[in-house]
Amino acid sequence: MNIELDVHTHTVASGHAFSTLQEMAKAASEKGLKLLGITEHAPGIPGTCSPIYFRNLYVVPRRMYGVELLLGAEINILDCEGNIDMDEYYLNLLDLRIAGIHSLCYKGGTPEENTHGMIQVVSNPYIHIISHPGDGTAKLHFEPIVLAAKAHHTLLEINNSSLRPCRHKVEARDNNLEILRLCKQYEVPVILGSDAHISFDIATYDYALQLVAETEFPEALIMNTSVEKFKTYLSL
């Protein structure tokens, strides 16, 4: 499979990652990527960058080492009502907006309540991608989420990092298999995410691709294979 992009990565600005923005861009170039997304954690994660970081993104060139950059944030879903931890002022400063559930700042509920909140975020016109919906942090019903993603052109991520055995996310494999099977059934595109917190992990999709093979998921529905396809789908 030809991979042209990875849009879920973090730099030292996120507080618990280990490479600079320029190191990430250079590594993406060396790996032959055409597009790299850098999506620092939003304020709900301890130790991440101050909001002023996002106000200053305009100073960063959007092309380095021959790689196009999209600079954005991984925004936190806070509760079962779909509230997030960035307001419209900051959302409008970002090239790319990913949203996900993180245990450090999520007030959850029943699977039905969690699913309701997730659908509110999937339906939010600002949000492009839902990060690691299958990692098991919140129990969810995936079929209505997949159908909402199709209706709103929001991409669901198959997150490679959460599938690593060392992460101890015991539900992640089965959840992601279910997401892939549902997306295949309803012809809903997905995106593979490395969630790289160091330059060496950019475009590392080994665990995710195992599930792609197991489900015989159509390559045509994987957005990482074409920058043009990715941008067109999200109207970027």
C-alpha positions, 0 to 999 in steps of 0.5 A: 500500500502506498502511504502519502500522509500521516496527520496525527502526530505530536511534538515536544510542545505536547509535553510528553513527546520527544521530537521537535516540529522540524525533526518530525518534518524531516523524518516525514520527508525521509519516509517519502510522505507528501503530507504531515499533520502535527496535532498538539494536545489541547489544554485538557491534557496535563503538561501540554502547550499553552493556548498561545501556542495555537495563536502563533501557528501562523509563523510556521511554514506550511512546507518543510523538506518538501513535505506539506504541513497541516498544523492543528490540535488533538482536542479533548472530548470532555463529556457525554454532551460532546463538549470540547476543550477549545472554543471557536476562536482557537478552532478557527486558527487550526488547519486540522482538528482532531477530537478524541476521548482521553481518560485524564479529562473525560467525564463518561457515562453509560455506553449509550450516553458516551455514544450520544456525546461522540455523535455530537462531536462527529456532527460538529462541523469543525471536527475533521477526525475522531482519534482512537475511537476504538481504544476502549477508554469509553464504552461506545456503540460503534454502528451509530457512530459510523453512520454519523461519520458517513453523514458528516464526512468525519473520519474515524481513525484506526490508531496504531499506537493504541494497538501496541501490546505494551499499551494494555488497551485490551479492548482496542483490537476487537473494537477496531476490528468492529469499526473496520467491519462496519465501515466496510459494510457501509462504505465509510472511509477511515484514516490510519493514525500513527499517533507518533510521539517521536519522529521514528514512529511517523507513518508506522501503521504495522498493527493497524494494517494487520487489522486492515488485512484481517477484515479485507478492508478496501484500500480505496476507503483508506485515506492515507493513500492519497493526499488529494483524496484526503483533502477532497473528502474533508474539504481542506 
